[in-house]
Structures are given as C-alpha cells and as structure tokens.
Amino acid sequence: MSRVTLLVGTRKGLFRATSDAARDRWRLDGPRIEGYEVYHAILDPRDASRGYAAANHIVWGSHIYRSEDGGGSWAPAPHRPIFPADSGYEVKAIWHVAPAHAQTPDALYAGVEPAGLFTSPDRGVTWEWNEALDNHPTRASWQPAKGGLALHSVLVDPRDRSRIFVSLSAGGCYRSDDGGATWLAANRGVRAEFLPDPYPEAGQCVHSVRMHAARPDRLYQQNHCGTYRSDDGGARWEEISRGLPSDFGYVIGLDPGDPDRCWVVPEASSHMRSVCDARLRVYETSDAGRTWTARTAGLPQEHAYVSILREALDTDGLDPCGVYFGTSTGHLYASRDGREWTLIAAHLPKILSVTATSTG
C-alpha cells in the first residue's frame, strides 16, 4: 500500500503532510527551514529519502537545503548557486530545484532569478552556471514579469538525459538536445499579447510547463496568455484554452497514467490574479484539452479571492490519481481522484509550492 508525502513550501518555512494508505487521513508537521520562503521543494524520485528545497530569506539570502530522511529534517547544502563575479548578475532568489536524469543520481538543476540555470553534479557541493542559455540570440527579449525574471520548470526527458527543457517568466520555453551546450527557443504557437508581435520567437511569459513521463514528447503549458499542449517536444504548441473561463493561470498537473488527463486552475486576469468569479474551481480534461470539466465538490464557490501559484499543484500518480494544491491564503486541499476535494489544513502561511511523492 502506497503512502503519500506532500512537501508544502510557504512564506514562513516548509511543512510536510503524510497520508495513510487510503489517502483520507493526513498528518501535518513543520515548519522546517523556519523563516525562509520555500519557493519549491521535492523528494527525489531517484531516491525518495533525499529531498531538496529552494529557500530564500530577505536577510540571509538564497540557499539549497537538503534532506536525508524523506523531508523530516533539513540542512543547507555545502554551497549555493552563485553567478561568476564578472557576469554582472547576482542571485536574488532560487525558484526551482529539479533532479537530473536517473543515470546521474547525484546531479541537480536549479533555476534562479535573474533567469539562470545552474547544474550540480554532486548534490549541491559545486554548481556551474549554464552560460550558453544566457548567450542565446533571443536573450534581449527576456523581461521581468510581476514576480521577477525567473527560470523554472526544469524538465529532463527520461529517455535521453541530453534533452532538457527550461522556462522563463518572462522569456519563453527553451529546449536543449545536447545537455545544455546549445538551446532552441520552443515557443511556436504561443501568444504574447503584451508584445508588439503577439507570436514572437521568444519573450512569452510562461507560468509552468509539465512533461508526461510516459510520453515525453507530450508537454502541457500554463501561460500568461493561454493554456497549451505540445505533442512534438515543444516544436509546436496548440492552444487548448477553449472551454476554460479564462486564458490566465499558473498551475498545471498531469496524470502520469494517462497523457490525455490534466488539471488547471484558471484565474480572472493578470490584473486580478485570483480565481475566476471568486469561485475555486479545478478544471479537468480527459481528452488532452479538447473539453474541460469544473471539479468543485468540497471547494468554496463564493467569495474565494485566492490564487494558486506556479508550483502549488501536484499529483501522486496512484490509481486513481490524487491531486493536491495550496492557496495564497494558506489552505491545502487534497483529492483522491481529482474530482472531489478535502481540506487538509487551513491558515498556513501563504503556500508557494506543493509536491507529492508516493512510496511503498
């Protein structure tokens, strides 16, 4: 019987929620890494006893924290990503931490602000900045979004460790087929209505991108200007916003057992940045975005002025697939099937990230 662990990053530290086998009873502990804003935290799918967290503090700066006991305790990694002194950049925040390929079990990626990709071969002992991405000819099109110019959504193709995707807010999605030595802008078909050219090569404000592990050429994207799907590794994107109440939103979650099934939470607009019509609705598709169904059972349907941020929704991959998300008001919700929702915790600090890991 599987056990699910949620790592919940907040503005005041990291919490952990663990379930019983039925996923209907939850235990919450924390906070760990107290006082830090935890933008993203994961248990490593290559070894779930290991965890990594992107932690940021207004005084003490940005750090990668590590766990050796499944998220029970945390300590800073020996070193943190730092730009070279002559680069002209300084790390303002670490937004995202991601495992590298299964063939390199100690390797990590980190996405930072200002937008940069760092690689560690040794779990945070050393870090190397990927200058090739910063030197891309489209670099001039990158611009700070409301949350800053950040790199996130680092994805590695499970079939080929040389194929890597990263995304920027605002800058677009990029793909490397040679381990990061060179990069291709992968934004064809994605709108950027805030720019003079609404379909530029790069410069789009990507909020999150997810890759389907069983079908890695299938990608889903939640964007400042629409929801999209790619069936060819990002070479082309098809907009799948029709049927949603808005083309704005941050999160997207996939069912690892079904490449046609995913969940999004539309928001009213880039100005309002809270759920549409003050109703907390999770929209599900089972046909790759051709149609959408609102899943509202157990969620507030009036006066819900909340936002779900880019890392704050995840799935557990069990059968049926569980879905979990956290709100800007500190409410943590769980669903065993992606259709009916239960409140796990309320009145936490603002939730920045939620990741789910099933073990057992």
Buried (B, 14 or more C-beta within 10 A) or exposed (E): EBBBBBBBBBBBBBBBBBBEEEBEEBEBEBBBBEEBBBBBBBBBEBEBEBBBBBBBEEEEBBBBBBBEEBBBEBEBBEBBBBBEEEEEBEBBBBBBBBBBBEEBEBBBBBBBBBBBBBBBBEBBEEBEBBEBBBEBEBEEBBBBBEBBBBBBBBBBBBEEBBBBBBBBBBBBBBBBBEBBEEBBBBBBBBBBEBBEEEEBBBBBBBBBBBBBBEBBBBBBBBBBBBBBBBBEBBEBBEBBBEBBBBBBBBBBBBBBBBBBBBBBBBBBEBEBBBBBBBBBBBBBBBEBBEEBEBBBEBBBEEEBBBBBBBBBBBBBBBEBBBBBBBBBBBBBBBBBBBBEBBEBBEEBBBBBBBBBBBEE
